[in-house]
Amino acid sequence: MISTAIRVARVGSAAELAAAALMVLGFPCLMLAALVPSVPAFAAAAAVTYLADHYLHRRGSYLVNRLSKVRAGLSIRFLIRQLLLILLLARLSLADNLIYYGAIACFIAFYGLQAPHGALTTLIRNRRRMPVATRNVDLASRVRIPDAPPRALMNRAAEKMLHLDLAAVVGILLAAALDSAAVGFAGIGITVALGLGYVLVLVPYVRGRRIPPKADQVLAAVDDWLREYRPQTVLYFSGSKDSAYQVNMWLETMEQLDTRPLVVLRERVILNNLAPTTAPVVCVPGGVHLMNLDLSTVRVALYAANVGKNIHLLRVPTMKHVFIGHGDSDKLASVNPFSKVYDEVWTAGRAGRDRYAIADVGVRDDDIVEVGRPQLAPIGTRQATGSAEGHRPTVLYAPTWEGWDDNPGNTSLLLAGENIVKRLITADPAVRVLYKPHPFTGTRSAQAKAAHERITALIEEAAAERAADPRFTVDTAAQDRARGELARIEARLAELTGSAHKGDEAEASRDGVIDVALHEETARLRAEWNTAYWSSFPDWEHRVITGAEPRLYDCFNVSDAMVSDISSVVSDFIASGKPYAVTDSAGLGVEEFKRQNTAVRAAVILSNDAAGLAELLEAVRSPEADPLAGERGELKRYLLGPDEPTSIDQFNAAVAQLARKAETRNLGQESRVTVGGPDVEPADALPAQPASVTGEPDGTGVN
């Protein structure tokens, strides 16, 4: 019942639900205490509403946002509490007392201060919002960006301002209880003084040298940096806050390019969720600002998603545009007809090329280039160890999310998820289950969210039962060492994260040049964290893994097999060479399912009752008798391309080749303009290729 109430109220926990209930019930209690009248009861109810409201704000509760939508926002709740306090004074026959008039005057003055306070905080935030926010770009030497106001002043400013009424409320209640106006006026004086002081301390940040530069100055500074840096390859991305993973997966590849990289983002929320990188990053929310940036040296633009804002860069003819996507799968998104707007579409292997040919959506075969998947380098190719001494197989269940429509083939969670997990946790001989759902799971479908919660409960219950079973032993000393190591690493990571500059957008852009040494140390610590994490609990313990860490690929590396759905997860897992199963949730049948979905041709196909899991588990326990091992090797080459040359080498070669095409086109256009006439052939005026395209040293010192 409590879990149902939590879902209905859309709160995160039982404690949050309790706080919401106390806050909602607290205001009727305040009114009742004012009418009775009872000072102690009013004080108790007021304390409950203050604390519950504060707790919900600290948790960022969905309920708080909903209250604002129905005209019961934060300011209204404070105003109601203050009006009820005036009612209490009247019911206590204090309407002729000076404290009564003092309270009214105090709250009028206090609310009079809200307007300038709100105006100042809004003005400061707006002025410090950069037209172009950056990371790893040297703006400090080009434009003066002053320090931001102290975080204590700007963070949750409205809530802090409103809570300054606490001194007046306490003072007035004490005055009513003790029949002494002095203590009441003392509280009133403190509230008004603090409110006025809060307003005055913000004033300097909207005048003089504390004002950030204007938009045109910032844009000029960014253009100046671009002319000096001369970027050659751009990774362009636009999307919602939940889609940051789609660009994050390409950051390491950008860092390994032979050409000078630049990451261009369109939403501030994506910049805030961007993974650490040494590549320069510019976030340009405005389309006009983007179109006026000096990107004249860019020859190749890479797009990780098909979104409307791509048009703002696609319109530039001096660069070649490439769709690289954010994963390889048999989903319809992998053959989106929009892809034909790009000069080229890069796929991992031959399978991607064939998908477009079969789909016939207008993408020409000549415009498809196979470049492998550079992101898959961290995936190990360790084969399943079967029933080796002391080894208990691990099976990863990694379903995809419910998608944008109600197609039953989108995810196995709804129809098969519980059956899969039940069969795995009751398997004999025993296996360990890791459950890592897609981060979007439950965001659109309440049924998918409920299925996820039931699966989570199943796994946690099974883990508890196994922990109480004497057959499953624990090396306590080894786990204690691992947990100690984990704590040490997390403390150091927290220290490194804390040492990173955490200002507002303007300060982050000014000081956002990454410390390469700290970046490398962080990467090393995260690798050590991963090792310590898996050692910190028994190898038989079932786990539900949500959140960013451990990463999906880390789960691949500790697993002996995987169960998933039609998604890029399957194609990625194939890189490991291990057995896998895919659920035919739509009930197409084995042959038709394999015909429609390339990535499942070497998979164990599961129906919604998950009965076929026995075949997958047998392949794990007896690798020598695995009937699909050979097919998986062939499918890996078909989906992901050859192992040699390495994928990053293939990717760099593709970038260089396309850059040459862009340069040829640009020189051809230039020759037509200078020589005159459309009949001039580009080859007639082509000089030798510049070093920035060929990759040879160019003498500039920046390559």
C-alpha positions in Angstrom: 0.0 0.0 0.0 2.8 2.4 0.9 4.6 1.6 -2.4 1.4 2.3 -4.3 1.0 5.7 -2.5 4.6 6.5 -3.3 4.0 5.8 -7.0 0.7 7.8 -7.0 2.3 10.8 -5.2 5.4 10.4 -7.4 7.8 10.8 -4.4 11.1 9.0 -4.0 10.7 7.2 -0.7 8.5 6.5 2.3 10.2 9.3 4.2 9.4 11.8 1.4 5.8 10.6 1.4 5.6 11.1 5.1 7.0 14.6 4.9 4.5 15.4 2.1 1.6 14.1 4.3 2.9 16.1 7.3 3.1 19.3 5.3 -0.3 18.9 3.8 -1.9 18.1 7.1 0.1 20.7 9.0 -1.8 23.7 7.5 -5.3 22.6 8.6 -3.7 22.0 12.0 -2.4 25.5 12.0 -5.8 26.9 11.2 -7.4 24.8 14.0 -4.7 26.0 16.5 -5.3 29.6 15.5 -9.1 29.3 15.9 -9.0 27.4 19.3 -6.6 29.4 20.0 -3.5 27.6 21.3 0.0 29.0 21.1 1.8 25.7 21.8 -0.3 23.8 19.2 0.3 26.5 16.7 4.0 26.5 17.3 4.1 22.7 17.0 2.2 22.7 13.7 4.3 25.6 12.4 7.5 23.7 13.2 6.1 20.6 11.3 5.3 22.6 8.2 8.7 24.4 8.2 10.6 21.2 8.6 8.6 19.1 6.1 8.7 21.9 3.5 12.5 22.2 3.9 13.0 18.5 3.6 10.9 18.2 0.4 12.9 21.1 -1.1 16.2 19.5 -0.2 15.1 16.3 -1.9 13.9 18.2 -5.0 10.5 16.5 -4.5 8.1 16.3 -7.5 5.3 17.2 -5.1 6.8 20.6 -4.4 6.8 21.3 -8.2 3.1 20.2 -8.5 2.1 22.5 -5.6 3.4 25.4 -7.5 1.3 24.5 -10.5 -1.9 24.6 -8.4 -1.1 28.0 -6.9 0.2 26.6 -3.6 3.8 27.4 -4.2 6.5 28.2 -1.7 5.6 31.9 -1.3 1.9 31.2 -0.9 2.6 28.6 1.8 4.7 31.1 3.8 2.0 33.7 3.4 -0.7 31.4 4.6 1.3 30.6 7.7 1.8 34.3 8.4 -1.9 35.1 7.9 -2.8 32.3 10.3 -0.4 33.8 12.8 -2.3 37.1 12.5 -5.5 35.2 13.1 -4.1 33.6 16.2 -3.2 37.0 17.6 -6.7 38.2 16.9 -8.3 35.2 18.6 -6.0 35.8 21.6 -7.6 39.2 21.9 -4.4 40.9 21.0 -5.9 42.9 18.1 -5.4 46.2 20.1 -1.9 45.3 21.2 1.1 46.8 19.5 2.5 43.4 18.6 -0.5 42.8 16.4 0.2 45.9 14.3 3.9 45.2 14.5 3.3 41.7 13.0 1.2 43.1 10.2 3.7 45.8 9.4 6.6 43.3 9.5 5.0 40.8 7.1 4.0 43.6 4.7 7.6 45.0 4.7 9.0 41.5 4.5 7.0 40.8 1.3 7.9 44.2 0.0 11.5 43.0 0.1 10.7 39.9 -1.9 10.3 41.8 -5.1 13.8 43.5 -5.2 15.4 40.3 -3.9 13.8 38.2 -6.7 14.6 40.8 -9.3 18.2 41.0 -8.2 18.8 37.2 -8.2 17.1 36.9 -11.6 19.1 39.7 -13.0 22.4 38.3 -11.7 21.6 34.8 -13.1 20.6 36.2 -16.5 23.6 38.4 -16.8 26.0 35.6 -15.9 24.4 33.2 -18.4 26.9 33.0 -21.2 25.8 33.1 -24.9 28.5 30.4 -25.3 29.6 28.2 -22.4 32.8 26.4 -22.7 35.1 23.8 -21.3 38.9 23.4 -22.1 38.8 26.8 -23.9 41.1 29.6 -22.8 38.7 32.5 -22.3 40.4 34.0 -19.2 43.1 35.6 -21.3 40.7 37.0 -23.8 37.8 38.4 -21.8 37.3 39.5 -18.2 34.8 37.3 -16.3 34.3 38.3 -12.7 33.8 35.9 -9.8 30.2 34.7 -9.2 28.4 35.8 -6.0 29.0 33.3 -3.2 27.0 30.1 -3.6 25.3 30.7 -0.3 23.7 33.8 -1.7 22.4 32.4 -5.0 21.7 28.7 -4.3 18.0 28.3 -3.3 17.8 32.0 -2.8 14.0 32.3 -2.7 13.7 29.6 -0.1 16.4 31.2 2.0 14.8 34.6 1.8 11.4 33.3 2.9 12.8 31.4 5.8 14.1 34.7 7.3 10.5 35.1 8.6 11.3 32.4 11.2 12.8 35.0 13.6 9.6 37.1 13.5 7.3 34.1 13.8 9.2 32.7 16.8 9.3 36.2 18.4 5.6 36.9 17.9 4.6 33.5 19.3 6.8 34.1 22.4 5.3 37.5 22.8 1.8 36.0 22.7 2.7 33.3 25.2 4.7 35.5 27.6 2.5 38.6 27.1 5.7 40.6 26.4 5.8 42.7 23.2 9.5 43.3 23.5 10.5 39.8 22.4 8.1 40.0 19.5 9.6 43.3 18.3 13.0 41.8 18.6 12.1 38.9 16.3 10.4 41.4 13.9 13.5 43.6 13.9 15.8 40.6 13.1 13.6 39.4 10.2 13.4 42.9 8.6 17.1 43.5 9.1 18.1 40.2 7.6 15.8 40.6 4.7 17.0 44.1 4.0 20.6 42.9 4.4 20.1 40.0 1.9 18.8 42.5 -0.7 21.7 45.0 -0.1 24.4 42.4 -0.3 23.2 41.4 -3.8 23.3 44.9 -5.2 27.1 45.1 -5.9 26.8 42.1 -8.3 24.7 44.1 -10.8 27.0 47.0 -11.1 30.6 47.9 -11.9 33.3 45.4 -12.5 31.2 42.5 -11.1 29.1 42.5 -14.2 30.1 39.8 -16.7 31.0 40.9 -20.3 28.2 41.4 -22.8 27.3 38.7 -25.3 29.1 40.3 -28.2 32.4 40.4 -26.2 32.1 36.7 -25.2 31.3 35.7 -28.8 34.3 37.7 -30.0 36.5 36.0 -27.5 35.3 32.5 -28.5 35.9 33.4 -32.2 39.4 34.6 -31.4 40.1 31.3 -29.6 38.7 29.3 -32.6 40.9 31.2 -35.0 43.9 30.3 -32.9 43.0 26.7 -32.2 41.7 26.0 -35.8 39.5 23.0 -35.1 39.2 20.4 -37.9 36.7 17.8 -36.7 33.5 18.6 -34.8 31.3 16.3 -32.7 27.9 18.0 -32.7 25.1 17.1 -30.3 21.7 18.2 -29.2 19.3 16.4 -26.9 17.4 16.1 -23.6 19.1 15.9 -20.3 18.7 12.1 -20.3 20.5 11.7 -23.6 23.9 12.9 -22.5 25.2 9.3 -22.6 24.9 9.5 -26.4 27.6 12.1 -26.7 29.6 10.9 -23.7 30.3 7.6 -25.5 32.2 9.5 -28.2 34.4 11.7 -26.1 37.2 9.3 -25.7 37.2 8.8 -29.5 37.4 12.5 -30.1 40.4 12.7 -27.8 42.2 10.0 -29.9 41.6 11.8 -33.3 44.7 12.7 -35.3 42.9 16.0 -36.2 42.1 18.8 -33.8 38.7 18.0 -32.2 35.9 20.2 -31.0 32.7 19.2 -29.2 29.7 21.5 -30.0 26.6 21.2 -27.7 23.3 22.9 -28.0 21.8 22.6 -24.5 23.2 23.7 -21.2 21.8 20.7 -19.5 23.9 18.4 -21.7 27.0 20.4 -20.8 26.2 20.0 -17.1 26.0 16.2 -17.6 29.0 15.9 -19.9 31.6 13.4 -18.8 35.1 14.8 -18.1 37.1 15.2 -21.3 40.3 16.8 -22.5 38.6 17.8 -25.8 37.6 21.5 -26.1 33.8 21.9 -25.7 31.6 24.8 -26.6 27.9 25.0 -25.8 25.9 27.3 -28.1 22.2 27.3 -27.2 21.3 30.0 -29.7 21.0 29.0 -33.4 22.0 32.5 -34.6 25.1 32.5 -32.4 26.1 29.0 -33.7 25.7 30.1 -37.3 28.0 33.1 -36.7 30.8 31.2 -35.0 34.0 31.0 -37.0 34.1 27.3 -37.9 35.8 27.9 -41.2 38.7 25.5 -40.5 36.3 22.6 -39.7 36.2 20.0 -42.4 34.3 17.1 -40.8 31.2 17.3 -38.6 30.1 14.2 -36.7 26.5 13.8 -35.5 25.5 11.3 -32.8 21.8 11.8 -33.0 19.1 12.8 -35.5 17.5 15.9 -34.1 16.0 19.1 -35.5 18.8 21.4 -34.3 21.2 19.6 -36.6 20.1 21.9 -39.4 22.0 24.8 -37.8 25.3 23.1 -38.7 24.2 21.0 -41.6 23.6 24.3 -43.5 27.4 24.9 -43.6 28.8 23.7 -47.0 32.5 24.0 -46.3 32.5 20.9 -44.1 31.3 17.3 -44.7 28.6 16.0 -42.5 28.6 12.4 -41.1 26.0 10.5 -39.1 27.8 8.3 -36.6 24.8 7.5 -34.3 25.1 6.3 -30.7 25.1 2.5 -31.1 24.6 -0.3 -33.5 21.3 -2.1 -33.5 18.5 -3.5 -35.6 16.1 -0.9 -34.3 14.3 1.3 -36.8 16.3 4.3 -35.6 19.4 2.7 -37.2 17.9 3.3 -40.6 16.2 6.6 -40.1 15.3 8.2 -43.5 16.7 11.5 -42.1 20.1 10.0 -42.4 20.2 10.8 -46.1 20.8 14.5 -45.3 24.4 13.7 -44.4 27.3 13.4 -46.8 28.2 10.0 -45.3 26.8 7.5 -42.8 29.4 5.6 -40.8 28.5 2.2 -39.5 30.4 -0.3 -37.4 30.5 -3.1 -40.0 28.9 -4.6 -43.0 25.6 -5.2 -41.2 24.9 -1.5 -41.0 25.5 -1.1 -44.7 23.1 -3.9 -45.4 20.4 -2.5 -43.1 20.2 0.7 -45.2 20.1 -1.3 -48.4 17.2 -3.4 -47.2 15.4 -0.4 -45.7 15.7 1.5 -49.0 15.3 4.9 -47.3 17.4 6.9 -49.7 20.9 6.4 -48.2 23.2 5.4 -51.1 25.7 2.6 -50.6 28.5 4.8 -51.8 27.9 7.1 -48.9 28.3 4.4 -46.2 31.7 3.9 -44.6 32.5 1.0 -42.2 34.6 2.3 -39.3 34.1 -0.2 -36.5 33.2 0.8 -33.0 36.1 2.6 -31.1 34.0 2.6 -27.9 34.2 -1.2 -27.6 37.9 -1.4 -26.9 37.3 -1.7 -23.1 35.2 -4.9 -23.7 37.3 -8.0 -22.9 37.1 -11.1 -25.0 37.5 -13.5 -22.1 35.5 -16.7 -22.9 33.1 -18.2 -20.4 35.0 -20.5 -17.9 32.1 -22.9 -17.6 32.1 -25.0 -14.5 35.8 -24.4 -13.6 36.7 -25.1 -10.0 35.4 -22.3 -7.7 33.7 -20.4 -10.6 30.0 -19.6 -10.4 28.7 -18.3 -13.7 27.3 -14.7 -13.9 24.4 -13.9 -16.2 23.7 -10.2 -17.0 20.1 -9.2 -17.7 20.2 -5.9 -19.5 16.8 -5.1 -21.0 16.2 -1.9 -23.0 13.5 0.6 -22.2 9.9 0.7 -23.3 10.4 3.1 -26.2 8.1 5.8 -27.5 5.3 3.5 -28.5 3.6 0.4 -27.1 5.1 -2.1 -29.5 5.5 -5.3 -27.4 8.9 -5.9 -29.1 10.5 -2.8 -27.6 11.4 -4.4 -24.3 11.2 -7.8 -22.6 10.5 -6.2 -19.2 6.7 -6.2 -19.6 6.0 -9.7 -20.7 9.2 -11.7 -20.1 11.3 -9.9 -17.5 9.9 -11.6 -14.4 10.0 -15.0 -16.0 13.6 -14.5 -17.0 14.7 -13.4 -13.6 12.8 -16.2 -11.8 14.4 -18.9 -14.0 17.8 -17.4 -13.5 17.6 -17.1 -9.7 16.3 -20.6 -9.3 18.7 -22.2 -11.8 20.5 -25.4 -10.8 23.5 -25.4 -10.7 23.3 -21.8 -9.3 24.3 -18.7 -11.2 24.7 -15.1 -10.2 22.3 -12.5 -11.7 23.2 -8.9 -12.5 20.3 -6.7 -13.5 21.2 -3.4 -15.2 18.2 -1.8 -16.9 18.3 1.0 -19.4 18.5 4.5 -17.8 15.2 5.5 -19.5 13.3 2.5 -18.0 9.9 3.7 -16.7 10.2 7.2 -17.9 7.2 6.8 -20.3 5.4 3.7 -19.2 4.0 3.2 -15.7 3.7 -0.6 -16.5 7.4 -0.7 -17.4 8.3 1.1 -14.2 6.2 -1.3 -12.1 7.8 -4.3 -13.9 11.2 -2.9 -13.1 10.3 -2.5 -9.4 9.0 -6.1 -9.2 12.1 -7.5 -10.8 14.2 -5.4 -8.4 12.3 -6.9 -5.5 12.7 -10.4 -6.8 16.5 -10.0 -7.1 16.9 -8.4 -3.7 14.8 -11.1 -2.1 16.8 -13.8 -3.8 20.1 -12.1 -2.7 18.9 -12.0 0.9 17.9 -15.7 0.8 21.3 -16.7 -0.7 23.1 -14.7 2.0 21.4 -16.7 4.7 22.1 -20.0 3.0 25.2 -21.8 4.6 26.1 -23.3 1.2 27.3 -19.8 0.0 30.4 -18.9 1.8 32.0 -15.5 2.2 35.7 -14.6 2.4 35.2 -11.9 5.0 38.8 -10.8 5.1 39.1 -10.3 1.3 35.8 -8.4 1.2 36.9 -6.2 4.1 40.1 -5.4 2.2 38.2 -4.6 -1.0 35.7 -2.4 0.9 38.6 -0.6 2.6 40.2 0.0 -0.8 36.8 1.1 -2.2 36.4 3.6 0.6 39.9 5.0 0.0 39.4 5.3 -3.8 36.0 7.0 -3.3 37.5 9.4 -0.8 40.2 10.4 -3.2 37.7 10.7 -6.1 35.5 12.9 -3.9 38.6 15.0 -3.1 39.4 15.4 -6.8 35.8 16.2 -7.6 35.7 18.7 -4.8 38.9 20.3 -5.9 37.4 20.9 -9.3 36.0 24.4 -9.8 32.3 24.6 -9.1 31.1 28.1 -10.0 28.2 29.2 -12.1 28.2 29.0 -15.9 30.4 32.0 -16.4 33.0 30.9 -13.9 33.0 27.4 -15.2 33.7 28.7 -18.7 36.5 30.9 -17.5 38.2 28.3 -15.3 37.1 25.2 -17.2 40.5 24.1 -18.7 40.9 20.6 -17.4 44.0 19.6 -15.4 45.3 16.7 -17.5 47.2 15.1 -14.6 44.1 15.1 -12.4 42.1 13.8 -15.4 44.5 10.9 -15.8 44.5 10.2 -12.1 40.7 10.2 -12.0 40.6 7.7 -14.9 43.1 5.4 -13.1 41.1 5.6 -9.9 37.9 4.8 -11.7 39.5 1.6 -13.1 40.8 0.7 -9.6 37.3 1.5 -8.2 35.8 -1.0 -10.6 38.1 -3.8 -9.5 37.5 -3.1 -5.9 33.7 -2.9 -6.4 33.4 -6.4 -7.8 35.7 -7.7 -5.0 33.7 -6.0 -2.3 30.9 -8.6 -2.3 30.7 -12.4 -2.9 30.8 -13.7 -6.4 27.5 -15.4 -5.8 25.6 -12.3 -4.7 22.8 -11.1 -7.1 22.9 -7.4 -7.8 20.6 -4.7 -9.2 22.9 -2.1 -10.8 21.4 1.3 -11.7 23.2 4.6 -12.2 26.4 5.4 -14.0 28.8 3.1 -12.1 29.7 0.4 -12.7 29.4 0.9 -16.4 27.6 -1.4 -18.8 30.9 -2.6 -20.3 32.3 -3.4 -16.8 29.2 -5.6 -16.3 30.0 -7.3 -19.6 33.5 -8.1 -18.5 32.5 -9.8 -15.3 29.6 -11.7 -16.9 29.7 -15.1 -18.6 26.5 -14.5 -20.6 23.8 -11.9 -21.2 20.1 -11.7 -21.8 18.8 -8.6 -23.5 16.5 -7.1 -26.2 16.9 -5.7 -29.6 19.2 -2.7 -28.9 22.8 -1.7 -29.3 23.6 -3.5 -26.1 23.4 -6.8 -28.0 25.8 -5.6 -30.7 28.2 -4.3 -28.1 28.1 -7.6 -26.1 28.9 -9.6 -29.3 32.4 -8.0 -29.1 33.0 -10.2 -26.0 32.4 -13.4 -27.9 30.4 -14.8 -25.0 27.0 -16.5 -25.2 23.9 -14.3 -25.2 20.1 -14.6 -25.5 17.6 -12.2 -26.9 13.9 -12.1 -26.1 11.3 -12.3 -28.9 8.7 -10.3 -26.9 6.6 -9.6 -30.0 6.2 -13.3 -30.7 7.5 -13.3 -34.2 8.9 -16.8 -34.0 12.6 -17.8 -34.2 13.0 -17.8 -37.9 11.2 -14.5 -38.5 12.9 -12.9 -35.5 16.3 -13.8 -36.8 15.4 -12.7 -40.3 14.4 -9.3 -39.1 17.2 -8.7 -36.6 20.8 -9.3 -37.7 22.2 -9.2 -34.2 20.3 -12.2 -32.9 21.5 -14.7 -35.6 24.0 -16.2 -33.1 21.8 -15.8 -30.1 19.6 -18.1 -28.1 16.1 -16.9 -28.8 13.7 -16.7 -25.8 10.0 -16.6 -25.9 8.1 -14.7 -23.2 8.1 -17.7 -20.9 11.9 -17.7 -21.0 12.0 -21.5 -21.3 15.0 -21.3 -23.7 17.3 -20.1 -20.9 18.4 -23.7 -20.3 20.2 -23.7 -23.6 22.0 -20.5 -22.7 23.0 -21.8 -19.3 24.3 -25.0 -20.8 26.5 -23.0 -23.2 27.9 -21.2 -20.2 28.6 -24.3 -18.2 30.1 -26.3 -21.1 31.8 -23.9 -23.5 33.4 -26.8 -25.4 29.9 -27.9 -26.4 28.6 -24.4 -27.2 26.8 -24.8 -30.6 26.8 -21.1 -31.5 30.4 -20.2 -30.8 31.5 -20.2 -34.4 28.4 -18.2 -35.5 29.1 -15.6 -32.9 32.7 -15.1 -34.3 31.3 -14.6 -37.8 28.5 -12.3 -36.6 31.0 -10.2 -34.7 33.0 -9.5 -37.9 29.8 -8.8 -39.8 28.4 -6.4 -37.2 31.5 -4.7 -35.9 34.1 -5.1 -38.6 37.5 -6.8 -38.5 39.8 -6.6 -35.5 42.6 -5.3 -37.6 43.2 -2.5 -38.3 41.9 -1.3 -35.0 38.6 0.6 -35.0 40.2 3.9 -33.9 42.7 3.6 -36.9 39.7 2.9 -39.2 37.9 5.9 -37.7 40.9 8.2 -38.2 41.4 7.1 -41.7 37.7 7.8 -42.5 38.0 11.3 -41.0 41.1 12.0 -43.1 39.5 10.8 -46.3 36.4 12.9 -45.8 38.5 15.9 -44.8 40.3 15.6 -48.2 36.9 15.5 -49.9 35.8 18.7 -48.1 39.0 20.4 -49.0 38.7 19.4 -52.6 35.2 20.8 -52.7 36.2 24.1 -51.1 39.2 24.6 -53.3 37.0 23.9 -56.3 34.5 26.5 -55.2 37.3 29.0 -54.6 38.8 28.4 -58.1 35.4 29.0 -59.7 35.1 32.3 -58.0 38.6 33.5 -58.6 39.1 32.1 -62.2 35.5 32.8 -63.2 32.8 30.6 -64.5 31.2 27.3 -63.4 33.0 25.3 -66.0 36.4 25.4 -64.2 37.4 22.0 -63.0 38.5 21.8 -59.3 41.5 19.6 -60.3 42.9 22.4 -62.4 43.5 24.7 -59.4 44.2 22.1 -56.6 47.5 22.7 -54.8 49.1 20.1 -52.6 47.0 19.0 -49.6 47.6 21.0 -46.5 49.3 19.3 -43.6 46.2 19.8 -41.4 44.4 17.4 -43.7 47.1 14.9 -44.5 48.2 14.6 -40.9 51.9 15.6 -41.7 53.6 18.2 -39.5 52.6 21.7 -40.6 55.1 23.8 -38.7 52.4 25.5 -36.7 53.1 23.5 -33.5 49.4 22.5 -33.3 48.6 19.2 -35.0 
